């Protein structure tokens, strides 16, 4: 009995094997080159910022407020997290509701499509444009002044599309049958949301929140027009400017004193560490899910 | 046929039409569901069996792309006059694929009770949950350990957990959508025994294309083909039917 399989194998001719190997090597080489360039750039920035920041940081900088040229940056650290918290407050509830609406399949296709288009467009609107909008509508027209609320809303506009998309993905990971099961057991929309969607998507949502927070913490342009600045702590939600770290980086580096440059580097270092930490946690949490 | 007239009808379906923009799924269906019996709906894949089940508890309405017309009477009341949440507690549904929630066995069964928002005493709740698990022939098998995760059970146990979850609401009708298709022969045997036992207390509607299962449990068998019922009869009547579609279906199913 002949073994046709072995026979066939012997007849296989590896045509163009040499040129395929060459193409493969070139493609792999280019990928590694680009990856290497990215790593070198990122690591250089990281090392430069860390070195410049760590070598000039003092305890006084961290525990006193200041005006980007003198004093410390505590007002900017506190203000950054106040603004981000406010942004989250304004963006998380609509993101959850929007994601539920899109995922639940109850809407007709057109409305979901509009919601998705709207969030996609929002992702690509330049932050300075959001800032300008916030300045005209919130700061001036609605007379909020430079404030926590105006800054929070401006950040929320930017956080919303990221949050909504990540929450939507977390919701979509829940098996459809479980949702149907819950409805079949007599659950209404609110109970399906509170007992199935939210508990099961909490890990994904948490990682999405961390990612949105880390993006928001590094924003400057829209805050210039909405939160303004404050040499001290914000005294209220309205008509009281807020300090934030990115402003210290932006303004401190333009100010002609060595100390203001130190403040800028220390602020940049704190921002960088916070953002890296948050992204690392969000990746870790996301993987665990 | 005489036997049928003596048995009380619990659901009456008249002229039920279900369609999407491009397709008619159920084309003017008439069907009676008889109380405390196993009412089986058989038919090839895509004939509209599962759609029919989902229209009985108004689960179909959740899909805006589907149009439903015709009348479905549950205990002589049109189901459109009954609140869907209430209706779904009266007409339970067990799905093809066992799908416990990622929580303990106890919490899985308690789910339906808790979402009703009724304040039940712990002893009362425990009693109802234990009874449902016993009715679903699962309590003893778990050795009373209801804290273990529902998803850690075997496939057959998960399916019986889903049955217990539906039973705890004391439904009048229990619908099974191909309940044995994802199970091994031993687990399948247990579900067959369970369905036989359940009809003493509940009306059972069974959707399947497993003709062995149908032979073993069915009191009334109905063949649906391309969105229409082409044959209806008691268990033995159906299998001896001379209707061409029944003969074709039986020969292909066997």
Interface residues (C-beta under 8 A of the other chain):
Chain A: X105 X106 X107 X108 X109 X175 X177 X178 X180 X181 X182 X183 X184 X185 X186 X187 X188 X191 X195 X196 X200
Chain B: X57 X59 X62 X63 X64 X65 X85 X86 X88 X89 X92 X93 X95 X97 X99 X101 X102 X111 X112 X114 X115 X116 X162 X165 X166 X169
